[in-house]
Amino acid sequence: MNKILTNHSAEYKVEKINDYAEGYAKLNTSCENERSFSIPYILPNEIFEYDKSNKYLTNIKKKSRDRVDHHCKHFFYCGGCLLQHWRLKKYIEWKRNLLALPIKKISPNTNVKDLSIAKLYSRR
């Protein structure tokens, strides 16, 4: 995990999307002490600047190749679909794994089928 310090902010690289649909990054504060945190609207492999004093994302320094334009004008305000800016194929893969990986641990022979995708702007 790379961390580049500035005065009150630092740059971090996102490792993955966690189970809550937020980017997951580790903070290496010392050799013995490792902390992690989650931040919304960030994708894997993106490098972002985070202001520790105000606890908010200030800038995305390097965007993911899987970042796409979001479809909804309420995207950042609503919070209903936190990963609308992620390429659909990656989102489907992540969503399927939320279900499939725990099932495979319990029952390795269980076949988890592909997800059914709802149309944009529709209720599921």
DSSP file (Angstrom, degrees, kcal/mol; ACC not computed):
  #  RESIDUE AA STRUCTURE BP1 BP2  ACC     N-H-->O    O-->H-N    N-H-->O    O-->H-N    TCO  KAPPA ALPHA  PHI   PSI    X-CA   Y-CA   Z-CA
    1    1 A M              0   0    0      0, 0.0     2,-0.4     0, 0.0    27,-0.1   0.000 360.0 360.0 360.0 122.4    0.0    0.0    0.0
    2    2 A N        -     0   0    0      2,-0.0    11,-0.6    25,-0.0     2,-0.4  -0.741 360.0-179.1 -92.7 136.6    1.5    3.3   -1.1
    3    3 A K  E     -A   12   0A   0     -2,-0.4     2,-0.6     9,-0.1     9,-0.2  -0.984   7.9-167.5-135.0 122.8    1.0    6.4    1.0
    4    4 A I  E     -A   11   0A   0      7,-1.3     7,-1.6    -2,-0.4     2,-0.2  -0.937  19.3-143.9-114.0 112.2    2.4    9.7    0.0
    5    5 A L  E     +A   10   0A   0     -2,-0.6     2,-0.2     5,-0.2     5,-0.2  -0.490  25.3 166.6 -82.2 142.3    2.3   12.3    2.8
    6    6 A T        -     0   0    0      3,-2.1     5,-0.0    -2,-0.2    -1,-0.0  -0.571  58.3 -69.8-125.5-164.0    1.6   16.0    2.5
    7    7 A N  S    S-     0   0    0     -2,-0.2    -1,-0.0     1,-0.2    -2,-0.0   0.982 117.8 -13.1 -56.6 -71.1    0.7   18.4    5.3
    8    8 A H  S    S+     0   0    0     -3,-0.1    44,-1.5    44,-0.0    45,-0.6   0.452 129.3  59.8-112.6  -4.5   -2.8   17.3    6.2
    9    9 A S  E     - B   0  51A   0     42,-0.2    -3,-2.1    43,-0.1     2,-0.3  -0.795  58.4-166.9-123.6 166.2   -3.7   15.1    3.3
   10   10 A A  E     -AB   5  50A   0     40,-1.7    40,-2.8    -2,-0.3     2,-0.4  -0.966  22.1-118.4-146.5 159.8   -2.2   11.9    1.8
   11   11 A E  E     -AB   4  49A   0     -7,-1.6    -7,-1.3    -2,-0.3     2,-0.3  -0.881  33.5-178.5-103.4 135.3   -2.6    9.9   -1.4
   12   12 A Y  E     -AB   3  48A   0     36,-2.8    36,-2.8    -2,-0.4     2,-0.5  -0.932  22.2-133.4-132.3 154.4   -3.8    6.3   -1.1
   13   13 A K  E     - B   0  47A   0    -11,-0.6    13,-0.4    -2,-0.3     2,-0.3  -0.927  24.5-126.0-110.1 132.1   -4.4    3.5   -3.5
   14   14 A V        -     0   0    0     32,-2.4    31,-2.6    -2,-0.5    11,-0.2  -0.590  18.7-169.5 -78.0 131.3   -7.7    1.5   -3.3
   15   15 A E        -     0   0    0      9,-2.9     2,-0.3    -2,-0.3    -1,-0.2   0.867  60.9 -31.3 -86.7 -41.2   -7.2   -2.3   -3.0
   16   16 A K  E     -D   24   0B   0      8,-1.0     8,-2.9    28,-0.1     2,-0.5  -0.950  62.6 -88.8-163.3 174.8  -10.8   -3.4   -3.6
   17   17 A I  E     -D   23   0B   0     -2,-0.3     6,-0.2     6,-0.2    26,-0.1  -0.908  47.5-142.0 -97.4 128.3  -14.5   -2.7   -3.2
   18   18 A N    >   -     0   0    0      4,-3.0     3,-1.6    -2,-0.5     4,-0.1  -0.125  32.3 -86.8 -83.3-175.9  -15.7   -3.9    0.2
   19   19 A D  T 3  S+     0   0    0      1,-0.3    -1,-0.1     2,-0.1    -2,-0.0   0.617 126.1  58.4 -68.0 -12.4  -19.0   -5.6    1.1
   20   20 A Y  T 3  S-     0   0    0      2,-0.2    -1,-0.3    62,-0.0     3,-0.1   0.201 118.8-106.9-102.1  13.8  -20.6   -2.1    1.6
   21   21 A A  S <  S+     0   0    0     -3,-1.6    20,-0.4     1,-0.3     2,-0.3   0.784  81.0 123.6  66.6  31.0  -19.8   -0.9   -2.0
   22   22 A E        -     0   0    0     18,-0.1    -4,-3.0    19,-0.1    -1,-0.3  -0.894  69.8-100.0-119.3 151.6  -17.0    1.4   -0.8
   23   23 A G  E     -DE  17  39B   0     16,-2.4    16,-2.2    -2,-0.3     2,-0.5  -0.475  36.7-144.6 -67.9 138.7  -13.4    1.5   -1.8
   24   24 A Y  E     +DE  16  38B   0     -8,-2.9    -9,-2.9    14,-0.2    -8,-1.0  -0.923  23.6 170.1-112.7 126.6  -11.1   -0.2    0.7
   25   25 A A  E     - E   0  37B   0     12,-2.5    12,-2.6    -2,-0.5     2,-0.4  -0.982  25.4-133.8-134.7 146.3   -7.6    1.2    1.5
   26   26 A K  E     - E   0  36B   0    -13,-0.4     2,-0.6    -2,-0.3    10,-0.3  -0.820  10.9-148.1 -99.6 139.4   -5.1    0.4    4.2
   27   27 A L  E     - E   0  35B   0      8,-3.9     8,-2.4    -2,-0.4     2,-1.1  -0.934   5.2-156.4-104.7 116.3   -3.3    3.0    6.1
   28   28 A N  E     + E   0  34B   0     -2,-0.6     6,-0.2     6,-0.2     3,-0.1  -0.773  24.3 164.1 -92.9  96.2    0.3    2.0    7.1
   29   29 A T        -     0   0    0     -2,-1.1     2,-0.3     4,-1.0    -1,-0.2   0.772  66.7 -18.3 -86.7 -26.5    0.9    4.2   10.1
   30   30 A S  S    S-     0   0    0      3,-1.4    -1,-0.2    -3,-0.2    -3,-0.0  -0.952  75.2 -89.6-163.2 175.0    3.9    2.2   11.4
   31   31 A C  S    S+     0   0    0     -2,-0.3    -1,-0.1     1,-0.2     3,-0.1   0.884 126.2  33.8 -61.9 -38.9    5.5   -1.2   11.1
   32   32 A E  S    S+     0   0    0      1,-0.1     2,-0.7    -3,-0.1    -1,-0.2   0.737 112.8  63.8 -89.0 -24.3    3.4   -2.6   13.9
   33   33 A N        +     0   0    0      2,-0.0    -3,-1.4     0, 0.0    -4,-1.0  -0.883  56.4 171.5-113.9 111.8    0.2   -0.7   13.5
   34   34 A E  E     +E   28   0B   0     -2,-0.7     2,-0.3    -6,-0.2    -6,-0.2  -0.975   6.3 179.2-120.3 125.0   -1.9   -1.1   10.3
   35   35 A R  E     -E   27   0B   0     -8,-2.4    -8,-3.9    -2,-0.5     2,-0.3  -0.802   9.0-156.9-117.5 162.3   -5.3    0.4   10.0
   36   36 A S  E     -E   26   0B   0    -10,-0.3     2,-0.3    -2,-0.3   -10,-0.2  -0.915   8.1-175.4-133.4 162.6   -7.8    0.4    7.2
   37   37 A F  E     -E   25   0B   0    -12,-2.6   -12,-2.5    -2,-0.3     2,-0.3  -0.981  16.7-132.7-153.4 163.9  -10.7    2.5    6.1
   38   38 A S  E     -E   24   0B   0     -2,-0.3   -14,-0.2   -14,-0.2   -21,-0.1  -0.901  16.9-175.9-120.4 147.7  -13.5    2.7    3.5
   39   39 A I  E >   -E   23   0B   0    -16,-2.2   -16,-2.4    -2,-0.3     3,-0.7  -0.987  23.3-121.6-145.6 132.8  -14.5    5.6    1.3
   40   40 A P  T 3  S+     0   0    0      0, 0.0   -18,-0.1     0, 0.0     3,-0.1  -0.272  86.1  27.6 -74.1 160.3  -17.4    5.8   -1.2
   41   41 A Y  T 3  S+     0   0    0    -20,-0.4     2,-0.4    41,-0.4   -19,-0.1   0.609  90.7 114.9  70.1  17.4  -17.2    6.6   -4.9
   42   42 A I    <   -     0   0    0     -3,-0.7    -1,-0.2    21,-0.0    -3,-0.1  -0.914  50.8-150.4-117.0 145.8  -13.7    5.2   -5.3
   43   43 A L    >   -     0   0    0     -2,-0.4     3,-1.9     1,-0.1   -29,-0.3  -0.731  33.5 -74.5-114.8 161.3  -12.7    2.2   -7.4
   44   44 A P  T 3  S+     0   0    0      0, 0.0    22,-0.2     0, 0.0   -29,-0.2  -0.223 115.6  14.5 -54.5 140.8  -10.0   -0.5   -7.2
   45   45 A N  T 3  S+     0   0    0    -31,-2.6     2,-0.3     1,-0.3   -30,-0.1   0.439  92.4 133.0  71.6   4.0   -6.5    0.8   -8.3
   46   46 A E    <   -     0   0    0     -3,-1.9   -32,-2.4   -32,-0.1     2,-0.5  -0.612  49.8-142.5 -80.4 145.6   -7.5    4.4   -8.1
   47   47 A I  E     +BC  13  62A   0     15,-1.7    15,-2.0    -2,-0.3    14,-1.9  -0.940  28.6 175.3-107.8 126.7   -5.2    6.7   -6.3
   48   48 A F  E     -BC  12  60A   0    -36,-2.8   -36,-2.8    -2,-0.5     2,-0.5  -0.901  31.1-122.7-133.2 159.1   -6.9    9.4   -4.3
   49   49 A E  E     -BC  11  59A   0     10,-3.5     9,-2.6    -2,-0.3    10,-1.2  -0.875  26.9-167.2-101.9 132.7   -6.1   12.2   -2.0
   50   50 A Y  E     -BC  10  57A   0    -40,-2.8   -40,-1.7    -2,-0.5     2,-0.9  -0.981  16.3-142.2-125.9 125.8   -7.8   12.0    1.4
   51   51 A D  E  >> -BC   9  56A   0      5,-2.5     4,-1.7    -2,-0.5     5,-1.1  -0.780  12.9-168.5 -89.7 107.0   -7.9   14.9    3.9
   52   52 A K  T  45S+     0   0    0    -44,-1.5    -1,-0.2    -2,-0.9   -43,-0.1   0.816  82.7  57.2 -67.3 -31.6   -7.5   13.3    7.3
   53   53 A S  T  45S+     0   0    0    -45,-0.6    -1,-0.2     1,-0.2   -44,-0.1   0.872 122.0  25.5 -70.1 -35.3   -8.4   16.5    9.2
   54   54 A N  T  45S-     0   0    0     -3,-0.2    -2,-0.2     2,-0.2    -1,-0.2   0.508 101.1-131.9-104.2  -6.9  -11.8   16.8    7.5
   55   55 A K  T  <5 +     0   0    0     -4,-1.7     2,-0.3     1,-0.2    -3,-0.2   0.930  62.6 116.0  56.2  53.7  -12.3   13.1    6.7
   56   56 A Y  E   <S-C   51   0A   0     -5,-1.1    -5,-2.5   -17,-0.0     2,-0.3  -0.992  71.9 -99.7-147.9 157.1  -13.2   13.5    3.0
   57   57 A L  E     +C   50   0A   0     -2,-0.3    -7,-0.2    -7,-0.2     3,-0.1  -0.583  35.4 177.4 -71.9 128.2  -12.0   12.7   -0.4
   58   58 A T  E     -     0   0A   0     -9,-2.6     2,-0.3     1,-0.3    -8,-0.2   0.750  59.2  -6.6-105.8 -30.1  -10.4   15.7   -2.0
   59   59 A N  E     -C   49   0A   0    -10,-1.2   -10,-3.5     0, 0.0     2,-0.8  -0.954  51.3-131.4-166.4 141.4   -9.2   14.5   -5.4
   60   60 A I  E     -C   48   0A   0     -2,-0.3   -12,-0.3   -12,-0.2     3,-0.2  -0.897  24.1-176.7 -96.9 113.3   -8.8   11.4   -7.5
   61   61 A K  E    S+     0   0A   0    -14,-1.9     2,-0.4    -2,-0.8   -13,-0.2   0.866  73.4  20.7 -78.8 -39.3   -5.2   11.5   -8.8
   62   62 A K  E    S-C   47   0A   0    -15,-2.0   -15,-1.7     0, 0.0    -1,-0.3  -0.964  78.5-148.6-136.1 117.1   -5.4    8.4  -11.0
   63   63 A K        -     0   0    0     -2,-0.4     2,-0.1   -17,-0.2   -21,-0.0  -0.528  22.0-108.8 -86.3 151.0   -8.7    7.1  -12.2
   64   64 A S    >   -     0   0    0     -2,-0.2     3,-1.3     1,-0.1    -1,-0.1  -0.411  16.8-128.1 -72.0 149.6   -9.5    3.4  -12.9
   65   65 A R  T 3  S+     0   0    0      1,-0.2    -1,-0.1    -2,-0.1   -20,-0.1   0.680 111.3  60.6 -68.0 -17.1   -9.9    2.2  -16.5
   66   66 A D  T 3  S+     0   0    0    -22,-0.2    21,-2.6    21,-0.1     2,-0.4   0.353  77.8 112.2 -93.2   5.3  -13.1    0.7  -15.2
   67   67 A R  B <   +F   86   0C   0     -3,-1.3     2,-0.3    19,-0.2    19,-0.2  -0.652  43.3 175.6 -79.8 132.7  -14.6    4.1  -14.2
   68   68 A V        -     0   0    0     17,-2.8     2,-0.2    -2,-0.4    -2,-0.0  -0.842  39.4 -81.8-128.7 167.1  -17.6    5.2  -16.4
   69   69 A D        -     0   0    0     -2,-0.3     2,-0.1     1,-0.1    17,-0.0  -0.490  48.4-119.7 -68.8 138.3  -20.0    8.1  -16.3
   70   70 A H        -     0   0    0     -2,-0.2    15,-0.1     1,-0.1    -1,-0.1  -0.463  12.9-143.8 -77.2 155.1  -22.8    7.6  -13.8
   71   71 A H  S    S+     0   0    0     -2,-0.1     2,-0.4    13,-0.1    -1,-0.1   0.723  72.3  72.8 -93.2 -24.4  -26.3    7.6  -15.2
   72   72 A C    >   -     0   0    0      1,-0.1     3,-1.4     2,-0.0     4,-0.2  -0.770  65.2-146.0-104.3 136.2  -28.3    9.4  -12.5
   73   73 A K  T 3  S+     0   0    0     -2,-0.4     3,-0.2     1,-0.3    -1,-0.1   0.676 104.0  53.9 -69.9 -15.7  -28.2   13.1  -11.7
   74   74 A H  T >> S+     0   0    0      1,-0.2     4,-2.9     2,-0.1     3,-0.9   0.270  75.0 118.1 -97.4   9.5  -28.8   12.2   -8.0
   75   75 A F  H <> S+     0   0    0     -3,-1.4     4,-0.9     1,-0.3     6,-0.3   0.859  78.4  35.5 -48.5 -54.6  -25.8    9.8   -7.9
   76   76 A F  H 34 S+     0   0    0     -3,-0.2    -1,-0.3    -4,-0.2    -2,-0.1   0.668 123.9  43.8 -77.9 -15.7  -23.6   11.5   -5.3
   77   77 A Y  H <4 S+     0   0    0     -3,-0.9    -2,-0.2    -4,-0.1    -1,-0.2   0.780 110.2  48.6-100.4 -32.0  -26.5   12.8   -3.2
   78   78 A C  H  < S-     0   0    0     -4,-2.9    -3,-0.1     3,-0.1    -2,-0.1   0.942  75.3-156.4 -79.0 -50.6  -28.9    9.8   -3.0
   79   79 A G     <  +     0   0    0     -4,-0.9     3,-0.4    -5,-0.4    -4,-0.1   0.468  57.3 118.5  84.4   2.5  -26.5    7.0   -2.0
   80   80 A G  S    S+     0   0    0      1,-0.3     2,-0.3    -5,-0.1    -5,-0.1   0.782  82.3  27.2 -73.0 -27.6  -28.9    4.3   -3.4
   81   81 A C    >   +     0   0    0     -6,-0.3     3,-1.2     1,-0.1    -1,-0.3  -0.716  66.9 175.1-138.1  85.3  -26.4    3.1   -6.0
   82   82 A L  T 3  S+     0   0    0     -3,-0.4   -41,-0.4    -2,-0.3     3,-0.2   0.635  77.6  48.3 -68.5 -16.4  -22.9    3.6   -4.8
   83   83 A L  T >   +     0   0    0      1,-0.2     3,-1.8     2,-0.1    -1,-0.3   0.063  66.3 117.6-116.7  26.2  -21.2    1.8   -7.7
   84   84 A Q  T <  S+     0   0    0     -3,-1.2    -1,-0.2     1,-0.3   -13,-0.1   0.697  74.8  60.6 -64.3 -18.2  -23.0    3.3  -10.7
   85   85 A H  T 3  S+     0   0    0     -3,-0.2   -17,-2.8   -15,-0.1     2,-0.4   0.319  86.8  94.9 -91.5   6.5  -19.7    4.7  -11.9
   86   86 A W  B <  S-F   67   0C   0     -3,-1.8   -19,-0.2   -19,-0.2     5,-0.1  -0.832  91.7 -95.8-102.2 136.2  -18.1    1.2  -12.2
   87   87 A R    >>  -     0   0    0    -21,-2.6     4,-2.2    -2,-0.4     3,-0.6  -0.222  36.9-123.1 -48.8 132.9  -18.1   -0.7  -15.5
   88   88 A L  H 3> S+     0   0    0      1,-0.3     4,-2.7     2,-0.2     5,-0.2   0.837 108.5  55.8 -54.6 -41.1  -21.1   -3.0  -15.5
   89   89 A K  H 3> S+     0   0    0      1,-0.2     4,-2.0     2,-0.2    -1,-0.3   0.914 110.8  44.9 -59.7 -43.4  -19.1   -6.2  -16.0
   90   90 A K  H <> S+     0   0    0     -3,-0.6     4,-2.5     2,-0.2    -2,-0.2   0.894 112.7  51.6 -67.2 -40.8  -16.9   -5.4  -13.0
   91   91 A Y  H  X S+     0   0    0     -4,-2.2     4,-2.9     2,-0.2     5,-0.2   0.927 110.3  48.2 -61.8 -45.7  -20.0   -4.5  -10.9
   92   92 A I  H  X S+     0   0    0     -4,-2.7     4,-2.6     1,-0.2     5,-0.2   0.906 111.4  50.6 -62.7 -42.3  -21.8   -7.8  -11.8
   93   93 A E  H  X S+     0   0    0     -4,-2.0     4,-2.0    -5,-0.2    -1,-0.2   0.928 113.4  45.1 -61.2 -46.2  -18.6   -9.8  -11.0
   94   94 A W  H  X S+     0   0    0     -4,-2.5     4,-1.4     2,-0.2    -2,-0.2   0.928 114.2  48.8 -62.6 -47.2  -18.3   -8.1   -7.6
   95   95 A K  H  X S+     0   0    0     -4,-2.9     4,-0.8     1,-0.2     3,-0.3   0.901 111.1  49.5 -62.8 -43.1  -22.0   -8.4   -6.8
   96   96 A R  H >X S+     0   0    0     -4,-2.6     4,-3.3     1,-0.2     3,-0.8   0.903 108.1  54.2 -63.2 -41.7  -22.1  -12.1   -7.7
   97   97 A N  H 3X S+     0   0    0     -4,-2.0     4,-1.7     1,-0.2    -1,-0.2   0.784  95.7  67.1 -66.1 -26.7  -19.0  -12.8   -5.6
   98   98 A L  H 3< S+     0   0    0     -4,-1.4    -1,-0.2    -3,-0.3    -2,-0.2   0.865 117.2  26.3 -58.6 -34.7  -20.8  -11.3   -2.5
   99   99 A L  H <X S+     0   0    0     -3,-0.8     4,-1.4    -4,-0.8    -2,-0.2   0.870 123.3  49.4 -91.8 -47.0  -23.2  -14.2   -2.7
  100  100 A A  H  X S+     0   0    0     -4,-3.3     4,-2.8     1,-0.2     5,-0.2   0.877 102.7  57.1 -69.3 -41.6  -21.1  -16.9   -4.4
  101  101 A L  H  X S+     0   0    0     -4,-1.7     4,-1.5     1,-0.2    -1,-0.2   0.925 109.1  44.0 -62.7 -46.9  -17.9  -16.8   -2.3
  102  102 A P  H  > S+     0   0    0      0, 0.0     4,-1.5     0, 0.0    -1,-0.2   0.892 115.1  50.3 -64.1 -36.0  -19.5  -17.4    1.1
  103  103 A I  H  X S+     0   0    0     -4,-1.4     4,-3.6     1,-0.2    -2,-0.2   0.916 107.6  53.4 -65.7 -42.6  -21.7  -20.2   -0.4
  104  104 A K  H  < S+     0   0    0     -4,-2.8    -1,-0.2     1,-0.2    -3,-0.2   0.818 105.3  54.9 -63.1 -30.8  -18.7  -21.9   -2.0
  105  105 A K  H  < S+     0   0    0     -4,-1.5    -1,-0.2    -5,-0.2    -2,-0.2   0.897 117.4  35.3 -67.4 -39.8  -17.0  -21.9    1.5
  106  106 A I  H  < S+     0   0    0     -4,-1.5    -2,-0.2     1,-0.2    -1,-0.2   0.890 137.8  16.6 -79.7 -42.2  -19.9  -23.8    3.0
  107  107 A S    ><  -     0   0    0     -4,-3.6     3,-2.1    -5,-0.2    -1,-0.2  -0.751  64.6-175.0-137.7  86.1  -20.8  -25.9    0.0
  108  108 A P  T 3  S+     0   0    0      0, 0.0    -1,-0.1     0, 0.0    -4,-0.1   0.717  83.9  55.2 -58.0 -24.3  -18.1  -26.1   -2.6
  109  109 A N  T 3  S+     0   0    0      2,-0.1     2,-0.3    -5,-0.0    -5,-0.1   0.475  80.0 113.5 -90.2  -1.8  -20.2  -28.1   -5.1
  110  110 A T    <   -     0   0    0     -3,-2.1     2,-0.6    -7,-0.2    -3,-0.1  -0.527  60.9-141.1 -73.3 133.9  -23.1  -25.5   -5.2
  111  111 A N        -     0   0    0     -2,-0.3     2,-0.6    -7,-0.0    -2,-0.1  -0.864  10.4-158.3 -97.6 117.9  -23.5  -23.8   -8.5
  112  112 A V        -     0   0    0     -2,-0.6     3,-0.1   -12,-0.0   -12,-0.0  -0.866  16.7-139.9 -97.3 120.7  -24.4  -20.1   -8.2
  113  113 A K        -     0   0    0     -2,-0.6   -13,-0.1     1,-0.1    -1,-0.0  -0.242  28.0 -85.0 -76.2 166.2  -26.1  -18.9  -11.4
  114  114 A D        -     0   0    0      1,-0.1    -1,-0.1    -2,-0.0     2,-0.1  -0.259  51.3 -99.4 -66.2 158.0  -25.4  -15.5  -13.1
  115  115 A L        -     0   0    0    -23,-0.1     2,-0.5    -3,-0.1    -1,-0.1  -0.420  24.3-125.7 -76.8 152.3  -27.4  -12.5  -11.9
  116  116 A S        -     0   0    0     -2,-0.1     2,-0.5     0, 0.0    -1,-0.0  -0.879  28.4-141.8 -94.2 132.0  -30.4  -11.1  -13.6
  117  117 A I        -     0   0    0     -2,-0.5     2,-0.1     1,-0.0   -25,-0.0  -0.824   5.9-139.3-103.1 130.2  -29.9   -7.4  -14.3
  118  118 A A        -     0   0    0     -2,-0.5     6,-0.1     1,-0.1     3,-0.1  -0.472  29.4-100.8 -80.2 156.0  -32.6   -4.8  -14.0
  119  119 A K    >   -     0   0    0      4,-0.2     3,-1.1    -2,-0.1    -1,-0.1  -0.358  49.4 -84.4 -70.6 156.0  -33.1   -2.0  -16.6
  120  120 A L  T 3  S+     0   0    0      1,-0.2    -1,-0.1    -2,-0.1     3,-0.1  -0.308 112.9  14.8 -58.5 144.9  -31.8    1.5  -15.8
  121  121 A Y  T 3  S+     0   0    0      1,-0.2     2,-0.3    -3,-0.1    -1,-0.2   0.761 103.7 117.8  61.0  29.3  -34.2    3.6  -13.8
  122  122 A S    <   -     0   0    0     -3,-1.1     2,-0.2    -4,-0.0    -1,-0.2  -0.877  66.4-114.6-122.8 157.7  -36.3    0.7  -12.8
  123  123 A R              0   0    0     -2,-0.3    -4,-0.2     1,-0.1     0, 0.0  -0.596 360.0 360.0 -82.4 151.1  -37.2   -0.9   -9.5
  124  124 A R              0   0    0     -2,-0.2    -1,-0.1    -6,-0.1    -2,-0.0   0.452 360.0 360.0 -89.8 360.0  -36.0   -4.4   -8.9
